[in-house]
Amino acid sequence: MDYRQRIAIDPLIRSGKPCVRGTRITVGDVLDYLGGGMTMAEVLEDFPDLTAEDIQACLSLLPVNGS
């Protein structure tokens, strides 16, 4: 998956933090929800503008251990 199709950085939206394209939901928000124990299904239920592919794009930005 090419995350650039789903993640956008615009200095006028959320102070330039990476956001899911077409929303004001930041990658950091999504990762915080998942890291806090929410399941992907719960995040999708709470944020109907997101898709499973959007969440996968956010996860693809996580650094790989050892790189």
N, C-alpha and C positions, 0 to 999 in steps of 0.2 A: 504494500500500500504506500502510495506517495502522500505523506501527511500534508504536503503543500496544497493539495486540492481541498483539504478540510480545515486547515489551520491558517489564520491570517494574523498579521501584525500591522496595526494601524495606529500611529501615534495619537490619533484623536479618539480612540476607543480604549477604555480601561488603561490609560496612560501608556499605551504601546505594548501591553502584555499580550502574549500570544492567546488568541481567542478562537473558539470554534467559529468558522466562517459563517457570517450572517447572524451571529448572536453576540451578546456581550458576556458570554460564559467563558471564563479563562481556562486554559489548560490546567493551571494550578488549582483552580476550583475543583475541576473534575478529579484530578489526582488526589486532592485533599479528601473529597467525599469517599473515594474508593479506599484510600489509606485509612480513613476513619471507620471503615467497616461496612459501608454501604455496598450492596451488590450492584452489578451492572444493571440488573432489572430495576432496582430501586432508584438508581440515578435516572434511568430512562423514564420511569414513572413520574418522578419529581420534576423532570425537565423534558417535557414532550417535544421541544424543538430539537433535542439531540437524537442522534441515531447510534446504533451499535458501532457503525463505522467511524463516527465522530470520536467515540470513546477509544476505539482501537488506535485512531490517529494520535490521541493524547498520550496513550500508553507507549506509542512508538517513540515518543520524545524522551522517555526515561533513559538515563544513561545506563549502559551495560556495565556490570561490575567488571573491573579490570581494564577498562578502556580509557 
